[in-house]
Amino acid sequence: MIFGLDGVEIGLLIVLLCLFGGILSGFPVAFAIAGAGVISFGIIAGLDSAGLLIHQAIDTSSDAYNQILNSGVHRDSISVFRYPDLPRVDQPVFDGGWEQAVNRNLSFVINRMNDRVFAGQSIETLLAVLMFVMMGIVLERSKIAEDLLTTMARVFGPLPGGLAVSVVVVGAFLAASTGIVGATVVTMGLLSLPTMLRNGYSPELSTGVIAASGTLGQIIPPSIVIVLLGTLAGDLYSTAQEARAQAAGCSDALTYLGRPAVVSVGTLFQAAMLPGILLAVLYAGYAFIFALLNPSRAPAVMLDAKRASVATRRENLTWFVAIPVILIGGAILLSEAGVIGSQTAHLVDASSSERVSLLRTNVSPDCQASMIELHGQAAWDASVAARQAGGAAVAESAGEAEHARVSVMGAAPIGTGVAILAVMAAVMLAVARGVDPLARALPLLIGAGGVVLLLLVDAVFIKPETGPGATLMILLIPLAIIYWSGRHAAQRMAKNDLIRVVFPPLVLIVAVLGSILGGITNPTPAAALGAAGAIMLAAYRKLKDQGKDPKIIVQATLAIAVMILVGINFDLRINQEVVTFENWAGFIVAFAAYMFAFFGLLYGCWVLYATGVLTPVVRETAKVTSMVFTILVGSQLLNLVVISFGGEHYIQQFLMSFDNEFKVFLIVMLVLFVLGFVLDFLEIIYIVVPIVGPVIYGGSFDPKWVTIMIAVNLQTSFLTPPFGFALFYLRGVAPPEVTTGHIYRGILPFVLIQVLGLALLWFIPGIVTIVPDLIGVK
């Protein structure tokens, strides 16, 4: 033994030192990680061959060990940390020599690379990284950040600390549209930092708020961190819960937990919404309070603002706040009352809702005791009583129909889709009125009448048995009226700088996040939609700058909307034996819309290529995604080195030696926080999380909460000196009068805010779980 340390402990120290040395060597991180794995394995193998690395393992043949086993303790729960007095035996860290370790792990290396990198189930989700990266780079190149910063500065500038608040708002907005920290920090540093300094803002506050706001893309969906972490968390949670169930004496996790042990990236996006907004609010709140306490270091700034017409404060509150809130709140209340909802009548097996919560009762005595301990005696007794009464028989035998209580759910008078369309149109008309209250109100009143007519026609004429084609014909006249009025409203809204700048990217964000959060699709198709939408939005911007007509882009965007609406309302599966005429017609319309939208996308790519935008976008996208996937490959190699000499099992045994789950998770969070000072989030995700994941995902914690806590913790890796990447990005674009000391002092309060945010999520986990529970998409 060296320095009295166990051989596995020395091996872990060698791996850690090689990793830090590789990162500090100046080599690209993606190659430094793989190189650290190869070099550390060679050093450990050489020391092991020389007999210098000795691992003191528990003597499994001793009487003391057998007595603990006979007392009912599971084999996996016995470790040198829980039972330090057990007899030990000395053995090399490579049992059978390093040559056998290489041979034994070679197939494991290939299988793990294939499963997690090249052709596994998670590869489709990882493709979303490519799409989201392209989406963010395209939007950054289209000057959206510049317009947003200018516009938001006019809105918030007159407030104390208004420029800092505007930076936070833009950072949150760009986080939801780009998710790329480097691009966001550099862009805001170039555009807003000189303006803030010129208006008397403190260098510390200016640099701190820019660096912190730029990292919001790590947590606000669509976040690349959550995509990468989610694909890993899903595998870790499923495997860990299966092991937990078997340790409890049950056959599988579904039996033990009473629900599938799965967690998806879409669900994590839902869980990350409120934490991301919380952090943005905390950042803005700090800037505002700082300005109140130090008005000379964050003064209010009145910037020149363009106004289409003069509107009173009462008119602004009425049209921009009161009426939209009344419309949206009224729709929610009507939905709760059953006036708005599904218009399809369907049969529901009333006993099915009861069977969902029933536990499996045909289990072994050990599993029964474990399930009672987990779910409680009342839940077990209720499940036993329900199955004895015949509920289980109904679930397993469709022939016993007399036991099934079948009820008919009546259709709501107003369909959900029609209601959403009506609310969106009404809000747009109200905003248009508020933008230009002196203009003629007749076109907007006609549109409001079309909205009312749409709801009346839907309630009176559309029944559950009405087909999609007939529904379209019935709603055609009110839809035409709304479309005509909507064009007038759009022209008026375009006169307002804030709406003109915010509305296009906001529509794209809503389309991408809405499809994921609403459970319509998974992140990969949504990311593809976002990338295509970003290309068309950038092309529209370039055509407008050149004074050309962007009608092809606008028409292609409308074609995408038509394609989505037809796909939702018509059955487009034409390979069925019987296809109705209206479904054939819907398929033809959707196919035509798809082809035109595809043509519009190609045209947008050509516009960007001709203006010199597409080439750097493709190059930068390839650079970022190749870095991510190369780090993924290298980190897998480093992980396998740790596994080969028992390092992973040793760390997991240490964590499991603590009986308190909260204490274990707190230790892991502290380790991740400290590692964030020297490692990037990618290295932590792919090197550290796979090692500690089986422990923290193998307990009773909600996997959504665990994953989001890790994601927020990883966000600090961009802010913490000395290797915080956001600090480096900002240092590279900051003017000479801003020193590194200013940046470090400025970021300190925001690191403390990160810790405060983590504390709030720790003590109020409902912040993470409330949105997925309300949406109900698992």
C-alpha positions in Angstrom: 0.0 0.0 0.0 1.1 3.5 -0.8 0.7 6.2 1.9 -1.7 3.8 3.7 -4.3 4.2 0.9 -6.2 1.4 -0.6 -5.2 0.4 -4.1 -8.6 1.5 -5.6 -8.3 4.9 -3.8 -4.9 5.4 -5.4 -6.3 4.4 -8.8 -9.1 7.0 -8.5 -6.5 9.7 -7.5 -4.4 8.7 -10.6 -7.5 9.0 -12.9 -8.4 12.4 -11.3 -4.9 13.8 -11.7 -4.6 12.6 -15.3 -7.9 14.1 -16.1 -7.0 17.5 -14.6 -3.6 17.4 -16.2 -5.1 16.7 -19.6 -7.6 19.5 -19.3 -4.9 22.0 -18.2 -2.4 20.8 -20.9 -4.1 22.9 -23.5 -5.2 20.0 -25.7 -8.9 20.0 -26.8 -11.0 18.7 -24.0 -12.6 16.0 -26.1 -9.2 14.4 -26.8 -7.7 15.2 -23.3 -10.4 13.1 -21.7 -9.7 10.0 -23.8 -6.0 10.5 -23.4 -6.4 10.8 -19.6 -8.2 7.4 -19.7 -5.5 5.7 -21.7 -2.6 7.2 -19.7 -4.2 6.5 -16.3 -5.0 2.9 -17.2 -1.3 2.4 -18.2 0.0 3.9 -14.9 -2.5 1.8 -12.8 -1.7 -1.3 -14.8 2.1 -0.7 -14.3 1.7 -0.2 -10.5 -0.5 -3.2 -10.2 1.9 -5.4 -12.1 4.7 -4.3 -9.7 2.5 -5.3 -6.8 2.2 -1.7 -5.4 -1.5 -1.5 -5.6 -3.3 -3.7 -3.0 -7.0 -3.6 -2.5 -8.3 -4.8 0.9 -11.5 -6.6 0.1 -13.9 -8.2 2.5 -13.2 -11.9 3.1 -16.4 -13.5 1.9 -15.4 -16.9 3.3 -15.1 -15.7 6.9 -17.7 -16.7 9.6 -18.4 -13.0 10.4 -19.4 -12.3 6.8 -21.7 -15.4 6.7 -23.3 -14.4 10.0 -24.2 -11.0 8.6 -25.7 -12.7 5.5 -27.7 -15.1 7.6 -29.1 -12.2 9.6 -31.0 -11.1 6.5 -28.7 -8.3 5.2 -28.5 -8.3 1.4 -25.1 -9.1 -0.1 -24.9 -5.8 -2.0 -25.4 -3.9 1.3 -22.2 -5.3 2.9 -19.2 -3.1 2.3 -16.0 -2.1 4.1 -17.6 1.3 4.9 -20.7 -0.3 6.7 -18.8 -3.1 8.4 -15.2 -1.9 8.8 -14.4 -4.7 11.4 -15.0 -7.5 8.9 -11.9 -9.6 8.1 -10.1 -8.5 4.9 -8.0 -10.2 2.2 -5.3 -8.5 0.1 -5.8 -8.7 -3.6 -4.6 -6.8 -6.7 -6.9 -4.1 -8.1 -6.9 -6.0 -11.4 -8.2 -9.5 -10.5 -6.4 -11.8 -12.9 -4.0 -9.1 -14.2 -4.5 -6.0 -16.4 -4.3 -8.2 -19.5 -7.5 -10.0 -18.5 -9.1 -6.7 -17.6 -8.5 -5.5 -21.1 -9.9 -8.7 -22.7 -12.9 -8.7 -20.3 -13.8 -5.1 -21.0 -13.1 -5.0 -24.7 -16.6 -6.3 -25.6 -18.1 -4.1 -22.9 -16.4 -1.1 -24.5 -17.9 -1.9 -27.9 -21.3 -2.6 -26.5 -21.4 0.5 -24.4 -20.2 2.7 -27.2 -22.8 1.2 -29.5 -25.6 1.6 -27.0 -24.8 5.2 -25.8 -23.1 6.7 -28.8 -23.7 5.1 -32.2 -26.9 3.0 -32.4 -28.6 2.7 -29.0 -32.1 3.8 -28.1 -30.9 7.2 -26.9 -29.2 8.1 -30.2 -32.5 9.5 -31.6 -32.8 11.8 -28.6 -29.2 12.8 -29.0 -29.9 13.9 -32.5 -32.0 16.7 -30.9 -28.7 18.2 -29.8 -27.7 18.8 -33.4 -31.0 20.4 -34.2 -31.1 22.6 -31.1 -27.5 23.7 -31.7 -28.3 24.7 -35.3 -31.5 26.5 -34.2 -29.6 28.5 -31.7 -26.7 29.4 -34.1 -29.1 30.4 -36.9 -31.1 32.7 -34.5 -27.9 34.2 -33.2 -26.7 34.9 -36.7 -30.0 36.5 -37.6 -29.4 39.4 -35.2 -32.4 38.5 -33.0 -30.4 39.2 -29.8 -29.4 42.7 -31.1 -33.0 43.6 -31.7 -34.2 42.1 -28.4 -31.6 44.0 -26.4 -32.4 47.3 -28.0 -36.1 46.9 -27.6 -36.0 45.6 -24.0 -33.6 48.4 -23.0 -36.3 50.9 -24.1 -38.9 49.1 -22.1 -37.1 48.5 -18.9 -34.5 51.3 -19.1 -36.5 53.9 -17.1 -36.7 51.5 -14.1 -34.0 51.4 -11.4 -31.4 48.9 -12.8 -33.6 48.7 -15.9 -30.7 47.9 -18.2 -29.6 45.0 -16.0 -33.2 43.7 -15.9 -33.5 44.0 -19.7 -30.3 41.8 -20.0 -32.0 39.1 -17.8 -35.2 39.2 -19.8 -33.2 38.9 -23.1 -31.1 36.1 -21.6 -34.1 34.1 -20.6 -35.6 34.7 -24.0 -32.5 33.7 -25.8 -32.2 30.7 -23.5 -35.6 29.5 -24.8 -34.6 30.1 -28.4 -30.9 29.2 -28.6 -29.7 27.4 -25.4 -26.1 28.1 -26.4 -24.2 29.8 -23.5 -21.2 31.0 -25.5 -23.2 32.7 -28.3 -25.5 34.4 -25.7 -22.8 35.7 -23.4 -20.6 37.0 -26.3 -23.6 38.6 -28.0 -24.9 40.3 -24.9 -21.3 41.3 -23.9 -20.7 43.0 -27.2 -24.0 44.8 -27.3 -25.1 45.6 -23.8 -21.8 45.9 -21.7 -20.6 49.1 -23.4 -24.1 50.7 -23.1 -24.3 49.8 -19.4 -20.9 51.2 -18.6 -21.5 54.3 -20.7 -24.7 55.0 -18.6 -22.9 54.7 -15.3 -23.5 51.1 -14.4 -21.1 49.3 -12.0 -18.7 47.0 -13.9 -19.3 44.3 -11.3 -23.1 44.4 -11.8 -22.8 44.7 -15.6 -20.5 41.7 -16.0 -22.2 39.6 -13.4 -25.7 40.0 -14.8 -24.5 39.3 -18.4 -22.5 36.2 -17.5 -25.3 34.8 -15.3 -28.1 35.5 -17.7 -26.2 33.9 -20.5 -26.2 30.6 -18.6 -30.0 30.4 -18.4 -29.9 28.4 -21.6 -28.5 25.5 -19.5 -31.8 25.1 -17.6 -34.6 26.8 -19.6 -35.9 24.4 -22.3 -35.0 23.5 -24.9 -31.7 22.9 -23.0 -28.9 20.9 -24.5 -27.9 20.0 -20.9 -31.3 18.5 -20.2 -31.2 16.5 -23.4 -27.8 15.0 -22.7 -28.6 14.5 -19.0 -32.0 13.2 -19.7 -30.9 10.4 -22.0 -28.4 9.3 -19.3 -30.9 9.7 -16.5 -33.5 7.5 -18.2 -31.1 4.6 -18.4 -29.7 5.1 -14.9 -33.2 5.4 -13.3 -34.6 2.4 -15.0 -31.5 0.2 -14.1 -31.3 1.5 -10.6 -35.0 0.9 -9.8 -34.8 -2.6 -11.2 -31.9 -3.3 -8.9 -33.9 -1.7 -6.0 -36.9 -3.9 -6.7 -34.9 -7.1 -6.9 -33.1 -6.2 -3.6 -36.6 -5.8 -2.1 -37.5 -9.3 -3.2 -39.7 -8.3 -6.2 -39.4 -9.4 -9.7 -39.3 -6.0 -11.4 -39.7 -2.3 -10.8 -43.2 -2.1 -12.1 -44.4 -4.6 -9.5 -42.5 -2.9 -6.7 -43.3 0.7 -7.6 -46.7 0.2 -9.0 -45.7 2.3 -12.1 -43.1 2.1 -14.9 -39.6 3.2 -13.9 -39.2 5.7 -16.8 -38.2 9.3 -17.2 -38.2 11.1 -20.6 -36.5 14.2 -21.9 -39.9 15.7 -22.6 -41.0 15.3 -19.0 -37.7 16.9 -17.9 -38.4 19.8 -20.1 -41.7 20.2 -18.4 -40.0 20.0 -15.0 -37.4 22.6 -15.9 -39.8 25.4 -16.8 -40.5 26.8 -13.4 -36.9 26.4 -12.1 -35.6 28.3 -15.1 -38.1 31.1 -14.6 -37.3 31.1 -10.9 -33.6 31.7 -11.5 -34.4 34.5 -14.0 -36.7 36.2 -11.5 -34.0 35.9 -8.8 -31.4 37.5 -11.1 -33.7 40.3 -12.1 -34.7 40.8 -8.4 -31.1 41.1 -7.3 -30.4 43.7 -10.1 -33.5 45.7 -9.1 -32.6 45.6 -5.3 -29.0 46.5 -6.1 -30.2 49.6 -8.0 -32.5 50.7 -5.2 -29.6 50.4 -2.7 -27.0 51.9 -5.0 -28.8 54.2 -7.4 -25.6 55.8 -8.6 -24.2 52.5 -9.7 -27.3 51.3 -11.6 -29.2 54.4 -12.6 -32.4 54.6 -14.6 -31.9 55.3 -18.2 -34.4 56.9 -20.6 -33.7 55.7 -24.1 -35.4 57.0 -27.2 -38.4 54.9 -28.0 -40.6 54.9 -31.1 -44.3 54.9 -30.6 -46.9 54.4 -33.3 -49.6 56.4 -31.4 -50.2 57.9 -27.9 -52.0 55.5 -25.6 -53.0 56.2 -22.0 -51.9 54.0 -19.1 -55.5 52.9 -18.7 -55.7 51.9 -22.3 -52.4 49.9 -22.1 -53.6 48.1 -19.0 -57.0 47.3 -20.6 -55.8 46.0 -24.0 -52.5 44.5 -23.1 -53.2 43.1 -19.6 -56.8 43.0 -18.5 -58.5 41.6 -21.6 -55.9 38.9 -22.4 -56.0 37.8 -18.7 -59.8 37.7 -18.8 -59.9 35.7 -22.0 -57.3 33.1 -20.9 -58.7 32.8 -17.4 -62.2 32.5 -18.7 -61.2 29.7 -21.1 -59.6 27.9 -18.2 -62.7 28.2 -16.0 -64.9 27.0 -18.8 -62.6 24.1 -19.4 -62.9 23.1 -15.7 -66.7 23.4 -15.9 -66.8 21.1 -18.9 -68.0 23.7 -21.4 -64.6 23.4 -23.3 -63.1 20.0 -23.8 -63.1 17.0 -26.1 -66.0 16.8 -28.6 -65.5 13.1 -29.2 -67.9 10.7 -27.3 -66.2 7.6 -26.2 -66.7 4.6 -24.0 -64.7 4.3 -20.8 -64.3 1.2 -18.6 -65.0 2.8 -15.3 -63.0 0.1 -13.5 -59.9 1.0 -15.5 -59.3 4.1 -13.6 -59.4 2.1 -10.4 -57.0 -0.6 -11.8 -54.4 2.0 -12.6 -53.8 2.5 -8.9 -54.0 -1.2 -7.9 -50.8 -2.9 -6.8 -49.9 -6.3 -7.9 -50.7 -8.7 -5.1 -49.6 -12.0 -6.4 -46.1 -11.6 -5.1 -43.7 -13.3 -2.7 -43.9 -12.6 1.0 -40.6 -10.7 0.9 -41.9 -8.5 -1.9 -45.2 -8.0 -0.1 -43.5 -6.8 3.0 -41.3 -4.4 0.9 -44.4 -3.1 -1.0 -46.3 -2.5 2.2 -43.3 -0.6 3.6 -43.2 1.6 0.5 -46.9 2.2 -0.3 -48.4 1.7 3.2 -50.8 -0.9 4.6 -53.9 0.9 3.4 -52.9 0.9 -0.3 -52.0 -2.8 -0.1 -55.3 -3.7 1.6 -57.3 -1.7 -0.9 -55.5 -3.5 -3.8 -56.2 -6.9 -2.2 -59.9 -6.1 -1.6 -60.4 -4.7 -5.2 -58.8 -7.8 -6.8 -60.8 -10.2 -4.6 -64.0 -8.3 -5.6 -63.3 -9.0 -9.3 -61.4 -5.9 -10.3 -58.4 -7.9 -11.3 -60.5 -10.4 -13.2 -61.9 -7.6 -15.3 -58.4 -6.4 -16.1 -57.3 -9.8 -17.2 -60.4 -11.2 -18.9 -62.4 -9.2 -21.3 -65.0 -11.9 -21.4 -66.4 -11.1 -17.9 -68.1 -7.9 -19.2 -70.7 -8.0 -16.5 -68.1 -6.9 -14.0 -67.0 -3.8 -16.0 -68.8 -0.6 -15.3 -69.0 1.2 -18.6 -70.0 4.8 -18.9 -70.4 7.2 -21.7 -68.5 10.5 -21.4 -70.5 13.2 -23.1 -68.8 15.6 -25.5 -68.2 19.2 -24.5 -70.2 21.9 -26.3 -67.0 23.7 -27.5 -63.9 21.8 -28.7 -60.5 22.4 -27.2 -58.9 23.2 -30.5 -61.6 25.7 -31.5 -61.4 27.4 -28.0 -57.6 27.8 -28.3 -58.0 29.3 -31.7 -60.7 31.7 -30.5 -58.7 32.8 -27.5 -55.5 33.4 -29.6 -57.5 35.4 -32.2 -59.2 37.4 -29.5 -56.0 38.2 -27.8 -54.4 39.3 -31.1 -57.3 41.6 -31.8 -57.1 43.1 -28.3 -53.4 43.7 -28.6 -53.8 45.3 -32.0 -56.4 47.7 -30.6 -54.0 48.6 -27.8 -51.1 49.2 -30.3 -53.1 51.8 -32.2 -56.2 52.9 -30.3 -56.8 55.9 -32.6 -57.2 53.7 -35.7 -60.6 52.5 -37.1 -62.0 49.8 -34.8 -64.4 48.4 -37.4 -62.1 45.7 -38.8 -61.2 44.5 -35.3 -64.9 44.5 -34.3 -65.7 42.3 -37.3 -63.0 39.9 -36.2 -64.4 39.8 -32.7 -67.8 39.0 -34.2 -66.1 36.2 -36.2 -64.7 34.8 -32.9 -68.1 34.8 -31.3 -69.6 33.2 -34.4 -66.9 30.5 -34.4 -67.8 29.5 -30.8 -71.6 29.6 -31.5 -71.3 27.5 -34.7 -69.1 25.0 -32.9 -71.5 24.7 -30.0 -74.7 24.4 -32.1 -73.8 22.5 -35.2 -70.7 20.3 -34.4 -71.6 17.0 -32.8 -69.5 14.1 -31.7 -70.4 12.2 -34.9 -69.5 15.1 -37.2 -66.5 14.2 -39.4 -63.5 16.4 -39.9 -64.4 17.5 -43.4 -67.9 18.5 -42.4 -66.5 20.3 -39.4 -64.2 22.3 -41.6 -67.0 23.3 -43.9 -69.2 24.4 -41.0 -66.4 26.6 -39.5 -65.3 27.9 -42.9 -67.2 31.2 -42.8 -66.2 32.3 -39.2 -62.6 31.2 -40.0 -62.6 33.4 -43.1 -63.8 36.4 -41.1 -61.1 35.9 -38.5 -58.4 35.5 -41.1 -59.5 38.8 -42.8 -59.6 40.7 -39.6 -56.3 39.0 -38.4 -54.5 40.5 -41.4 -55.5 44.0 -40.3 -54.5 43.2 -36.7 -51.1 41.9 -37.8 -50.4 45.1 -39.8 -51.2 47.2 -36.8 -49.1 45.1 -34.4 -46.1 45.4 -36.8 -46.0 49.1 -36.0 -45.0 48.3 -32.4 -41.3 47.7 -32.0 -41.7 45.3 -29.1 -44.3 43.1 -30.8 -42.5 43.2 -34.1 -39.2 42.0 -32.5 -40.6 39.6 -30.0 -43.5 38.0 -31.9 -41.6 35.9 -34.6 -39.2 34.2 -32.3 -41.9 33.8 -29.7 -44.0 31.9 -32.2 -41.1 29.6 -32.9 -40.5 29.0 -29.2 -44.1 28.3 -28.5 -44.2 25.8 -31.5 -41.1 24.0 -30.3 -41.8 23.9 -26.6 -45.5 23.5 -27.0 -45.2 20.4 -29.0 -42.8 18.9 -26.4 -44.5 20.1 -23.2 -47.9 19.2 -24.5 -46.9 15.6 -25.3 -47.6 16.0 -29.0 -44.1 14.8 -30.0 -40.7 14.0 -28.6 -37.8 16.4 -28.5 -36.1 15.2 -31.8 -39.0 16.1 -34.2 -39.6 19.3 -32.2 -35.9 20.2 -32.5 -36.1 19.6 -36.3 -39.1 22.0 -36.4 -37.2 24.6 -34.5 -34.1 24.3 -36.8 -36.3 24.6 -39.9 -38.3 27.5 -38.3 -35.1 29.3 -37.4 -33.8 29.0 -41.0 -37.0 30.5 -42.4 -37.0 33.2 -39.7 -33.4 34.2 -40.6 -34.2 34.1 -44.3 -37.2 36.4 -43.7 -35.0 38.8 -41.8 -32.4 38.8 -44.6 -35.0 39.4 -47.3 -36.5 42.3 -45.4 -33.0 43.8 -44.9 -32.4 43.6 -48.7 -35.8 45.2 -49.5 -37.1 42.0 -51.1 -40.5 40.5 -50.8 -40.4 37.5 -48.3 -43.9 36.2 -49.3 -42.5 32.7 -50.2 -41.2 32.4 -46.6 -44.6 33.6 -45.2 -46.5 31.3 -47.4 -44.3 28.3 -46.5 -44.9 29.2 -42.8 -48.6 29.1 -43.4 -48.2 25.8 -45.2 -46.6 24.3 -42.1 -49.5 25.5 -40.0 -52.0 24.0 -42.5 -50.0 20.7 -42.5 -50.1 20.5 -38.7 -53.8 21.4 -38.4 -54.8 18.8 -41.1 -52.6 16.2 -39.4 -54.3 16.8 -36.1 -57.9 16.7 -37.4 -57.7 14.1 -40.2 -56.7 10.5 -40.3 -53.8 10.5 -42.8 -53.1 6.8 -42.8 -54.0 6.0 -46.4 -52.5 2.5 -46.2 -55.6 1.2 -44.4 -58.1 -1.0 -46.1 -60.9 1.6 -46.0 -60.0 5.3 -46.5 -62.9 7.8 -46.6 -63.0 10.6 -49.2 -62.5 13.3 -46.6 -59.3 11.6 -45.3 -58.0 11.2 -48.8 -58.7 15.0 -49.4 -57.0 15.7 -46.1 -54.0 13.7 -47.1 -53.7 15.5 -50.5 -53.9 18.9 -48.8 -51.3 17.9 -46.1 -49.0 16.5 -48.8 -49.3 19.6 -50.9 -48.6 21.8 -47.8 -45.6 19.6 -46.9 -44.1 19.9 -50.4 -44.6 23.7 -50.4 -43.1 24.0 -46.9 -40.2 21.9 -48.0 -39.7 24.2 -51.0 -39.8 27.2 -48.7 -37.2 25.6 -46.4 -34.9 25.1 -49.4 -35.5 28.6 -50.6 -34.6 29.9 -47.1 -31.4 27.8 -47.1 -30.5 29.4 -50.5 -31.2 32.9 -49.2 -28.9 32.3 -46.2 -26.3 30.7 -48.4 -26.3 33.6 -50.9 -26.0 36.1 -48.0 -23.0 34.3 -46.5 -24.9 33.1 -43.4 -25.5 29.4 -44.0 -21.8 28.4 -44.5 -20.6 29.6 -41.0 -23.8 28.2 -39.4 -23.1 24.7 -40.8 -19.4 25.0 -39.8 -20.2 26.1 -36.3 -22.9 23.5 -35.8 -20.6 20.7 -37.0 -17.9 22.0 -34.6 -20.1 22.1 -31.5 -21.9 18.8 -32.1 -18.7 17.0 -33.0 -17.2 18.3 -29.7 -20.2 17.0 -27.8 -20.1 13.6 -29.3 -16.3 13.3 -29.1 -16.5 14.1 -25.4 -19.2 11.5 -25.1 -16.9 8.9 -26.6 -13.9 9.9 -24.6 -15.8 10.0 -21.3 -17.1 6.5 -21.9 -13.5 5.3 -22.3 -12.5 7.1 -19.0 -15.5 5.6 -17.2 -14.6 2.1 -18.4 -11.1 2.6 -16.9 -12.6 3.5 -13.6 -14.9 0.4 -13.8 -12.0 -1.9 -14.7 -10.2 -1.6 -11.4 -13.3 -1.4 -9.2 -13.4 2.4 -8.8 -17.1 2.8 -9.6 -18.2 0.0 -7.3 -15.9 1.5 -4.5 -17.5 5.0 -4.8 -21.0 3.5 -4.9 -20.4 1.5 -1.8 -19.1 4.6 0.0 -22.3 6.5 -0.9 -24.6 3.6 0.1 -22.9 3.4 3.5 -25.0 6.4 4.5 -28.5 5.3 5.6 -30.0 8.8 4.9 -30.9 9.4 1.2 -30.9 13.2 1.7 -27.4 13.0 3.1 -26.2 10.9 0.2 -27.7 13.3 -2.4 -26.3 16.3 -0.5 -22.8 14.8 -0.7 -23.2 14.3 -4.4 -24.5 17.8 -5.0 -21.5 19.3 -3.0 -19.1 17.2 -5.0 -20.7 18.3 -8.3 -20.6 21.9 -7.1 -16.9 21.7 -6.3 -16.1 19.9 -9.6 -17.9 22.7 -11.4 -14.9 25.0 -10.5 -12.6 22.9 -12.7 -14.7 20.8 -15.0 -17.2 21.7 -17.7 -20.8 20.4 -17.5 -20.1 17.8 -20.3 -17.3 16.2 -18.4 -19.4 16.1 -15.2 -22.4 14.6 -17.0 -20.5 11.8 -18.8 -17.8 11.1 -16.2 -19.3 11.7 -12.7 -23.0 11.2 -13.2 -22.7 7.6 -14.5 -20.7 6.7 -11.4 -23.0 8.2 -8.7 -26.2 7.8 -10.8 -27.0 4.2 -9.7 -27.1 5.4 -6.1 -29.0 8.7 -6.3 -31.5 7.3 -8.9 -31.9 4.0 -6.9 -33.8 5.5 -4.0 -37.2 7.0 -3.4 -36.5 10.4 -4.9 -38.5 11.7 -7.9 -36.2 11.2 -10.8 -37.4 14.5 -12.3 -36.4 16.4 -9.2 -33.0 14.7 -9.0 -32.2 15.5 -12.6 -33.3 19.1 -12.5 -31.3 19.6 -9.2 -28.2 18.3 -11.0 -28.9 20.5 -14.1 -29.2 23.6 -11.9 -26.0 22.6 -10.1 -24.2 22.1 -13.4 -25.2 25.6 -14.5 -22.9 27.0 -11.9 -19.9 25.3 -13.7 -20.2 28.1 -16.2 -20.0 30.8 -13.5 -17.5 29.5 -10.9 -13.9 30.7 -11.1 -11.2 29.8 -12.2 -12.5 27.8 -15.2 -16.1 29.2 -15.6 -16.5 29.3 -19.4 -19.0 32.2 -19.3 -16.3 34.2 -17.6 -13.8 33.4 -20.3 -16.4 34.3 -23.0 -17.1 37.6 -21.4 -13.4 38.4 -20.7 -12.8 38.0 -24.4 -15.2 40.7 -25.5 -15.1 43.1 -22.5 -13.4 46.5 -23.0 -10.0 47.1 -21.5 -11.3 49.0 -18.5 -13.2 45.9 -17.3 -10.7 43.7 -15.5 -10.8 40.1 -14.6 -11.3 41.2 -10.9 -14.4 43.0 -11.9 -15.8 39.9 -13.5 -14.9 37.6 -10.6 -16.4 40.0 -8.0 -19.5 40.6 -10.2 -20.3 36.9 -10.6 -20.0 36.1 -6.8 -23.6 37.3 -5.9 -25.0 35.3 -8.8 -23.3 32.1 -7.7 -24.8 32.7 -4.3 -28.2 33.2 -6.1 -27.6 29.8 -7.7 -27.1 28.3 -4.3 -30.3 30.0 -3.1 -32.2 28.6 -6.1 -30.9 25.1 -5.3 -32.0 25.5 -1.7 -35.5 26.6 -2.8 -35.7 23.5 -5.1 -34.4 21.3 -2.2 -37.0 22.5 0.3 -39.9 23.0 -2.2 -39.6 20.2 -4.7 -43.1 21.0 -6.0 -41.5 23.8 -8.1 -40.0 21.0 -10.2 -42.9 18.5 -10.2 -46.0 20.7 -10.4 -45.9 21.3 -14.2 -45.4 17.6 -15.2 -48.2 16.7 -12.7 -50.6 19.3 -14.2 -49.8 18.4 -17.8 -50.0 14.8 -17.0 -47.6 13.6 -19.7 -45.2 11.0 -18.3 
